[in-house]
Amino acid sequence: MDFRLTEEQEFFRKTIADVVDRLIVPRAEEIDQKDEFPWDLWREFTKLGYLGLRYPEEYGGMNMDKVTTMIFYEEITRGSVGFAQSVIMNMLMGTHFVYRFGTEEIKQRCLVPAIRGEKICTICFTEDQSGSDLASIRTTAVRDGDYWIINGTKQWITNGPICDFCTVVATTDPSKGLKGINFFLVEKGTPGFSYGQVINKLGCRGVVTGELVFDNCRIPAENWLGDDLEKGVEYLGEILDEIRIMTGAMALGIARAAYQEALEFARKRVAFGRPIGKYQLIRAKFADMATEMEAARLLIYRAAWMLDQGMNCRKEAIMAKVFATEVCQKVVDEATRIYGANGFALEYAPQRHFRDARFLLYGGGTHEVLRDYLGRLLIGRL
Amino acid sequence: MEIICFIKQVPDNEAQVEVKGDGTGVNVEERYGLNFFDSLAVEEALRIKEKAGGKVTAITLGPERSVEVLRTAIAMGVDEAHLISDFSLQEGDEASTARVLAEAAKKIGYDLILCGREAFDDSSGAVGPMVAEFLGIPAVSVVTKVEVHPEERKAVVEREMEGGKEEIELPLPALLTAQKGLNEPRVPPVMGVMKAMKAEIKRWNLGDLGLDAQEVAPRGKTIRYVPPPKRPPVRYIKGEPQEMVKELVELLRDEAKVI
């Protein structure tokens, strides 16, 4: 057993941390306040090539291990959650099924430009009446000769209102529940595909989240991203593990940002003639935060390592996601307390982390649903 | 153009540094990075290479962990990296370092040598000019602009002076030390990072450079380290505005001696 990162992973971590410190951290507050997609930063950052981390070199990727990609998600989220969401969407969920099942032509048309940042993409799970309960989705895909016809409305779509293509999660047979789920590629400009309302959010501002509408949207047969209509749910499971661990890594990124700022504040802020970092109650907060963040980190890295080994990590991925996200809530809460009344002021960072952290309680599955599922996996079907 | 950059691994800006209780040394939190001024030197070397062609080589002298700054330089675009590490250099002073780096430069060959104006940790700023002296080449320190004319074998550089600038022309080969404002160091692209992670780092010890421990022994010796004086507590001046101003002026003049 060896808990160290490899020399390469450690070097990568330091390098990406430096990139984030230089390019993203200085923009975080402005991105949050303007709540507009930072196109200039997007161009500047994506041209560096980091969006291809998990894809093979032939498509402009780096074929990195999962532990390294988690380090990347953690670091970029530490910089700006809104920006990170857009980046991670292009790197992971938005391109995964295109890479896994797209024809070579589709990969060249969608995956390669998405890795270069020239196209923005997304995946559409959520609907008006279904979030974590995917079996209940009502968006349908019906085969019509050489085409599929998509109908439905998707909500809470990260990058949705600015996407060039999206992977739509639709049912090909509503009577089959989860077994009817399949994935379809829809590109901008397809008749029947339109952009709906943009959501005004509490946190993760800067990433554009909104509605996508599919009204008799006709796509070629090859845009079905799969190989067996019964197996969509299985392929979904594979990517959900990675999405959950990634969400944990994002939570750790937010927690680290809040923790570091609180630490610097506690070293400098004087009360009753001494820096507040000299008081035991404040020190105890840091002790607990650091301990729990370390525990979250170990859960995340181990689950990612299991993915790299090809091991089943369904349980570990949920543990990492739920634990890291809960730790994150606690850390952002404590950080605002350490800041005192300044933690309540919009000009200081803690309130931004506080707002951003909330999103992770729902993104990647609500904790109520995930803990229930994990409990069922542990107890077994009774 | 064959360009050599001397770079150094120094404690990170945010690393906690503490002088040991008995003054025999300094405890540094294990957080290191590439010296900021050296990153300017690397950036400038890469820009010159992009125009004039050639090769950029980064050299560092330090313990094994210093490999990391060489990888950082490779990620930025440096072609080759060398680590000089030797147990007998642990006690070395600026002259020891300069002597060793000068020998390495001779072995590798150069038209231009760039390094930071000083290292963030010891801030002596002596090594660059000393190397130039050992090599018998001209040097300009604290440059903020560099123009290289390879055909004419010369460089025109600018350095800041009190209230203005100085423009200097000097023949190549030469050594320049980089000052803030020279350029904005690039953010490494992922392809550079991949290359850096796999790159082979060439390693040298004193023997490989044809030196022995005697030749690079330090002349001076650090007797002790002294921490900076503790900041006195904040003092509040009370009273009527006129009295407060009077007292403040007195304190600033007599006690703080700043006016």
Chai-1 contact restraints between the chains, C-beta under 6 A:
chainA,res_idxA,chainB,res_idxB,connection_type,confidence,min_distance_angstrom,max_distance_angstrom,comment,restraint_id
A,E8,B,M197,contact,1.0,0.0,6.0,A-B,restraint_1
A,F11,B,R71,contact,1.0,0.0,6.0,A-B,restraint_2
A,F11,B,M197,contact,1.0,0.0,6.0,A-B,restraint_3
A,T15,B,A75,contact,1.0,0.0,6.0,A-B,restraint_4
A,T15,B,P188,contact,1.0,0.0,6.0,A-B,restraint_5
A,T15,B,V193,contact,1.0,0.0,6.0,A-B,restraint_6
A,V19,B,V187,contact,1.0,0.0,6.0,A-B,restraint_7
A,R22,B,V187,contact,1.0,0.0,6.0,A-B,restraint_8
A,L48,B,P189,contact,1.0,0.0,6.0,A-B,restraint_9
A,L48,B,V190,contact,1.0,0.0,6.0,A-B,restraint_10
A,G49,B,P189,contact,1.0,0.0,6.0,A-B,restraint_11
A,G49,B,V190,contact,1.0,0.0,6.0,A-B,restraint_12
A,G49,B,M191,contact,1.0,0.0,6.0,A-B,restraint_13
A,Y50,B,V190,contact,1.0,0.0,6.0,A-B,restraint_14
A,M62,B,M194,contact,1.0,0.0,6.0,A-B,restraint_15
